[in-house]
Amino acid sequence: MATRRFLLSNKISFLAAAILLVGGIIFLLPQPYANPLSPVVNHNTVLGSAYDENKVAAQPSLLLPASSVTAIASRDAQRVSDLAQLQADIQLYYNKCGYFPGVAQPGSVCGPFAADNSYFRLSAALAGSGLGIANMPNDPSPGRNYFYSTNAAGSSYTLGAQLEDVSNSLLQQSLDASSNGLNCRRSTGVYCVKC
């Protein structure tokens, strides 16, 4: 009987050790990605999608090994760094044209401002500006993009990125309000800068 208990105890210990080895070091994963665009009326046009931050339910945490947590922190730091680089490029464009990028101009000469609120269009406007801005940063995660939006006059813009870690301390430096059509909310991990 004692031998049987000893064997059962060893099997349970072995099973527990195997689970811990397979699981690795455990960390919490942030909530799923949120859509930073909220319905905003701008010149009788609704920008974004029907995202409702009040309907974001608390999600159960998933477990990740330490290497994944480190990779997430690295990607989030890259996103914040990219937005700082973009701000410098956008300022060069403003210095040349007197407004922040909207619709890409047909050449390197500044024409009248026309709003076009997408990161893709921002990239086209900066690349075609004749300012030597050729390399636009992209979100480090495939299939994701940064966010960009201006006001109707091109005198203000908001630039954002969805961070993976919604508890990242970098979010304390972020705008925490709707701005130029972007829903910049720290609680959903949307990091934004505004000018």
JOZIBEL-V929196 format. One record per helix or strand of 2 or more residues. SS is the DSSP state (@ for helix, = for strand). FROM is the first residue (numbers start at 0). TO is the last residue. If there is no record, write none. Layout:
ss=SS from=FROM to=TO
ss=SS from=FROM to=TO
//
This chain:
ss=@ from=1 to=22
ss== from=26 to=27
ss== from=39 to=41
ss== from=44 to=46
ss=@ from=52 to=54
ss== from=62 to=63
ss=@ from=65 to=96
ss=@ from=118 to=126
ss== from=146 to=149
ss== from=156 to=161
ss=@ from=168 to=172
ss== from=176 to=178
ss== from=181 to=183
ss=@ from=185 to=187
ss== from=189 to=193
//
